Amino acid sequence: RGHAKDDPEAREKFLSIMQAQAERMQRLVADLMSLSRIELHEHVPPAGSVDLAVLAEDVIESSRPVFEQSSAIVDFQNLDDAPIMVPGDRDELFQAVQNLIDNAIKYGGEPAMIKVKAGRGAAPSMSQDGEVAHRSGDTAAQLAGRLGLDVDRLAFIQIRDFGPGVERSDLPRLTERFYRVNIERSKKSGGTGLGLAIVKHIINRHKGGLQVESRLAGGTAFTCYFP
């Protein structure tokens, strides 16, 4: 409202900054409200039933414009080749998977290569190819033991990227609110620092577990387990 108001070039620059900051604030408020709603109902078991394979396909289909814009490549596999039903709130699980896929697009390289897998039992591990990957969170065996179930009574959905990976020391903190591994990259991509915290709370409500594996220069895999 100062001298820039009479300078078209300066006015356009400031309006652009104002728009970007307003949109960032809108995303932040939306994520905070979402997190608040999830926490409010975290101890209420979901009443619905969800097919994880169909859910993953729906999230991927809804994200096609984002994939095309970023040139990301996404591959989906239903390792069971059958419905994978779990007790769940479809909207919340949709949000969790979408957040993980958005995360893979942002940090999975340029362009990102993303593999999404759904199945039963223990999910494929990044260490299966013979190279060590660092891990944080629940394994299938740990979650099954906690729930008093056999491992084959678990279902999973896994989102893996092939980006630069995450340092071992950062892995346990990824689901903390506002924690960012790469602050500059997160700001440029419009991240609020709440996406993975939302995922963690949604999985908690579904009595599930979240495991993160990563290897520097080898990518990162997020696996959500559900009874």
Disulfide bonds with the S-S distance in Angstrom:
none
